[in-house]
Amino acid sequence: MTLKNKITFLISFLFTLVYAAACAVIIFLFANFRKQDFKQRLEEKAITTTRLLSDVKQFDEQLLKIIDSNSINKLYDEKTLIFNDKKVLVYSSIDDKKINWTNTDLDQLALQKTVFKVDEMNEIYGTSSLINGRQYYIVISANDNYGKRKLEYLVYILVLSY
């Protein structure tokens, strides 16, 4: 092999490695951005629910169901749970799916004020708030189907371009 061919091969190999590393960094950064963005959307939903509960003098489950069904920022497969200060479930928008949320998670939520975790396909955000003098724990669970599809498409484009 001539020196010219060795240099060409080495430069091609180095470019391939640099491009692969750049693609991996892009995928990692976008996946992190998607997760943080979705966490913020879940947090905004929890804040909106908290504001609604604090504005209403009497806790009304029917009102929450109406607002959940007519929400502008509807999240895919969204579920809302609200627990009172005794950690008893007082509201659930769940119709057919169970959120894996335990009393241990509620204890952790009481200490940390906010908790974010990923459970199977859904991402779960919990917050504790003082509403009308009582402590409530609000748990929002949803699936970021749209964000995950964008990430898959980005991976597809980068692999194809590689």
N, C-alpha and C positions, 0 to 999 in steps of 0.2 A: 504494500500500500504506500502510495506516495505521500509526501508531507502535505501537499495540497489537499488530498482526500482526507487525511487524518484531521487536519484543521477544520475542514468542512463538516466532517462527522462530529467532531467535538463541539463546534458551535451549534450545530443542529440539536445535539443531545442536550446541551446546556439551555438552549432556548425552550426545548420541550419541558425540561424540569422547571424552569422559571414560569412558563405558562401554566403548567399543572399546579404549581404552588399558588399562583395568582388566582386561578379558578377555585381552588380549595378555600382560599381566604375570602373570596367573594361569596361563596356559598355559605361559609361559616358566619360572616358578617350579616348576610341577608336573613339567615335563619334566626340569628340573635335579634335582629331588628323586628322580624315578624312576631317573635315571642313577646318582646317588650311592647310593641304596638298593640297586640291583642290584650296583654295584661292591662294596658292603659284603658282600652275600651271596656274591659270588665270592671275596672275600678270606677270609670265614669258611670256605668250602669248602677253600681252599688251606691255611689254618691247620689244619683238621681232618686233611687229608691229610698235612701235615708232622708233626703230632703222632702220627699212626698210624705213619708211617715211622720216627720216632724211638723209638717204643715197641717196635717189632718189631726184633729183632736182625738177622735175615736178611731182605733185601729179597725179597719174594715177590709176583710179578706176579699169581698166581692169587688171593691174599688181597685185593689191591687191587681186582680185578675183582668179587669177591664183595661187598666193602664198597661199591663204586660202584653196583652193581645194587640193593643194599638200603638205600641212603641215605634218611634221613627227609626231608631237605631237597633232594629231587631237583629239578634245574633243567631247563627245557625244552631239548632238544637239547644236553645237557651233554657236553662232551668234556674229558678230562684228559690232559695230557702231562707226563712227568717226564724231565728230562735230568740226566745225572751231571755231575761237575766237568769232564769233557772235552767237554761239550756233545753227548754221544751220547744218543740217545733210549733210555731203559731201560724205560719203561712208556707205553702208549698205550691209552686206552679207546675210541679211534676205531674204528668198525666200517665206516663207509661215507663219512665226510666228512673232508675235509682242513682243518686249521687253517693259515692263512697265518702261519707263524711262522718267521723266518729266523735265521741265525747272527748277523746284525746286531742283531736284537731280543734275542738271548741276551746279546750283548756289552753292550747298553744295560741289560739286566736285571742283569748283573753289577756295573755301575757304580751304578745307582740303587736296587737291591734290590727295587723294585716297579715294574711298568709296567701301565698300563691303556690299551687302545685299542679302537676300534670298527672291525670289519671286516665289510662288507656287512651282513648281518642280525645277526651275533653280536657280543657284547662279550667281550673277552679280557682276563684279568687274569693277570699273571705275577709270581712272587715267587722270590727266592733264599733258601735256608735251609741252615744247617749242620746236618746230620743224622748222628749217630754219627761225627763227625769228618770227614765228607765234604760237599762243597758239592753241593747239588741245586737245579735250577731247575724249579719247578712252574708249569705253565700251565693255567689253567682257562678254557674257552670255553663260552658258553651264549647262548641267545636269550631275552630278557625279553619273551616273547610276552604274558604276563599284564599286565605293566606298560604295554606299548605299547597294548594293547587298552583299558586304563583311561584312558590319555591320549587316545586317539581318541574315547572316549565323552565325556570331559570337553570336548574341542573341539566335538563334536557338540552337547552340551547348551548350551555358551556361544554357539555360532553360532545355534542355534535360539532362545535367549532374546534374542539381539541383534535 
